[in-house]
Amino acid sequence: MSLSSAAITRRSKTNFYFAFLFLPKAQREALYAVYAFARQVDDTVDLAVSPLAAEEAIAGWRAELDRVYSGSPEHPVARQLSAAVTRYRLPREHFDALIDGVEMDLTRRRYETFEQLARYCYRVASVVGLICIEIFGYRNPATRDYAIAQGMAFQLTNILRDIKIDAAKGRIYLPMDELARFGYGEAELLAHQYNEAFVALMAFQCERARAYYDKAAGLLPAVDRRTMLPSEIMGGIYRRILDDIEARRYNVFDEECRLSAPTKLLIALRVWASGLLRR
């Protein structure tokens, strides 16, 4: 039995779910549909039984996206996405870029430079932010730059949190030239070796992620601060994850760095209340 977009979002315990709780129903359902679509596309790669099966599934989602924009979606998630696309006039190019980013995982398991990694992060995260702000509503075009920077910060945090999980899949999302710069080998990472070279490497990575959070904060126009509160809630949750990584001196190998549902909800309430007081 197919799950609704809201059920997919709830079941995943995603940070998005807590960020969207305070929104009106129409916006919330549209955002759930966007998340569910992204989750379904991502799962075609992570859960595929073979590379060929993944390629075929990606092609299937591209065809489904064609149907979304022609008004004839077939998949339950696509039908819900179609309603959001129509209501909020969501640009097709962002969904195409998202699929392109997921597809990169089929052919690329290493990134030589941060420039290469940044392209991946833009496709799988920043474009989601660009889609979300269309649903949130904004007045200043500069808010698009804010969404791009926020997406980069979120994805870099995800990468640092999930190093062990990704390594188990044979994937390394830290730039290889930076591993070399800090004297930490690829084989060491795949073997989950925690040492001083890894600590130095991770400190550098966390500093970069924080710089993107700070960049996003500086780019958010005052006129759109109220409507971007859901994004700010996500920022509060992801920053807390980054804080936790640093607090454990970057040891992401021994224990997963995950926030509990009550912790996420508390962060969401604090950010939302703080935003309302600034009105």
N, C-alpha and C positions, 0 to 999 in steps of 0.2 A: 504494500500500500504506500502510495506517495505521501510524503509529509508536506505540510504547508511551509511557506517561506518562514513564517514566524516560528514554527516548530523546529525547523532546521537551525535557526539562529539561537533559539533557547537551548536546544540539545547540545550545541557546540560549546556553550558557556563562553561565547566570545565576548570580548570587551565591547564590541558594537552593541550588543544587547543592552547592556547597562547604560550606554550613552544615549540610547534612543527611548528609554523608558518614559521620559517626561514630555515627549513630543505628542502632538495631536495624532489621532488614529491614522489619518490619511498619509501623513508623512512617515509615520512609524511603519506602516505596511509597505510603503514604497521602498524604504530603506532595508527592510527585511528581505524584500524581493531582490534587491541589488546584492545583498550579502549572500543570499541563497544561491543566486546565479554564480557568483564568484567562487563559492564553496564547491558547487557541483563541477565547475570547470577545473578547479584545482584538484579535486579528487580523481578526475580522469587520468591524471598523471601519477598521483601518489598511490592509487589503488589498482591501477591497471596490471593485468597479469603478464603483459609483455609490452615492449616498446611499440610494436605494431598495433596492439590493441589501444594503446594510449593515443597514437596518431589518428586512428580511426575515430576514437571518441572525441578528440579535439575537432576533427573535421565535422563530426556530427553536431557539435555545439556551434561551430561557425554557421552551419546550415540553419540551425535553430535560431541563431541571431538574425539571419536573413529573414526568417519567418516572423520574428518579433517585429521587425521594422517594415514588413509588408502587411502586417495585421493578421497573420495566420499561424500563430505559435501552436505547437503541439504538446510539448512537455509541460507538466503542471507548473513548474517553476518559471518557465518561459512565459506562460500565460499570465502569471502574476507580474512578471517583469514588464510585459507588454503594457499592462495597465499603468504602471509607473512611468514608462517611457512616454506614453501618450499624455498623461496628466502633467508631467513636469518637463516635457520636451528634452529628454536626456540625449545628449549627442552620441551618435553611433561610434564615432572615432574612439571614444574612451573605452568602450566595450571591446572593440577590435584590438586596442593596445593591451588590454588586460589579457585577452586570449593569447596574444603574441608573447606576453611575459611568461605566462604559464607554460607555453610551448617551449620556451628556452630551456626549461628543466629537462626536456627530452634530449637535448643535444649538448648541453653545457653543464659541467660539474665543477668547473674551476673558473675563476676570474683573475686575470693577470694583474689588473689595475683597478683602482677605485672608479675610474671613469667608466670602465666596462660594467662594474657592479651597479653604478648609479643608474645606468640605462635599464637594468633589470628592476631595480627598486622603483623607478618611475612607473614602469609598466604594471607591476603587480600591486603597487600601493598608492602612489601619487594620483594615478588616474581614478582610483576608487574615491579618493578625497575630492577630486574634481567632479565626479558624479554626485557625491553626497551634498556638496554645497549647492548644486542645482535644486536639490530637494529641500534643503534648509532654507534657501532663499538668501540672496545677497544683493547689495546695491553697488558696491565699489568693485570694479574689475580686478583691483589689486588683491582681492580676497582669493583669486585663483592662485596667485603666487604663494599665499599663505597655505593653501591646501596642498600644493606641491611640496613645500618644505615640511609640513606636518607628516605627509605620507612618507617622505624620506626618513624622518625621525622614527616613525613607527616601525618601518621595515628594518632599519638598522638595529633597533631594539629587539625585534623578533629574531634577527640573525644571531645576535649575541646570546639571547636566551636559549635558542634551539641548536647551538653548536653541536652538542652531543647527538641529538636526534638526527640532524642532517648528516653528521659524519657516519652514522650507522647506515645511511642510504648512499654513502660514497660521495656526498656533496660537501664542498667547502665554499662558503660564501664570503670568507675573508679574503681580501686581495692577496695574491701570492707574492707580489713584490713587497708587501708589508710584512708577511711572515718572514721573508728573507731578511728584511731590514732589522727585525728584532731577534733574529737568530733562532726562530722557532720553526721546526720542520713540519712538512705535510704529514709525514709518518707519525710524528709525535701527536699531532692533532687527532688523527684517525685512531690512535691508541689511547686517547684521552689523558695524555700526560700533562699534569699540572706542575709547573715550575716557574721560576722567576722570569724566564723569557716570555712565558705565556701571560704572566701578570702584566708585564710591560706592554705587550701587544694589546691586551684587553683594555688597559688603561687608556691607550691611544684611541682604540675603537669607541670606548664610552665617551671620551671627550668629543669625538666627532659627532656622535649621536646627540649629545647635549647641545652642541653648536647648532644643529638643525632645529632643535626645540626652541632655542633662543632666537634663531633666525625667523621661525614661524611667528613667534610672539611679537617680534618687531614689525612683521609684515601685515598683521591683522588690522584692518582699518577700524577706527572707533565706531563708525556707523554700522558695522556688521558684527560687533562683539556679541550682541544679544542673540542673534540668529545662529552664531557659531558656537553656542554653549555646548551642544552635543559633541562637537569636535574637541572642545576644550576639556570635556569630561574624558574623552579618550586620551587626550594628552596627559591628564592627571594620572590616569591608570598606567599608561606606558612609562611615564616618568618614574612612577613608584617601582615598576619592574626594574628599571635602570638603577634606581637607588639600591634595590635589593641585591642586584648583581655586584655593585660596588661594595656593599656592606659585607658580602661574603668573600671579599678580596678576589672577585672574578672567578671563583671556583664553580663553574657551571657543570662540572662533570659528576660530582658526588650526589647532587640533589637538584631536581627540577625547580626552576624559579617560577612558581605559579602563584598567583594571588587567589585567595578564596573569594567565593561569591559575596559574602558579607563585607569583605574589605573593598571589593569593587563598588558595591552599592554605597558604602560609606563615602568613598571618594566622589562618586557621582553626586550624592546629596550635597556634599560640601562645595563642590565646584558650581553646581546649579544654584545653590543658595547665595554663594558669593557673587555670581553673575547677576542675579536678580537685585542684590543690594547695590550694585554699581550702576543700575539704570538711572 
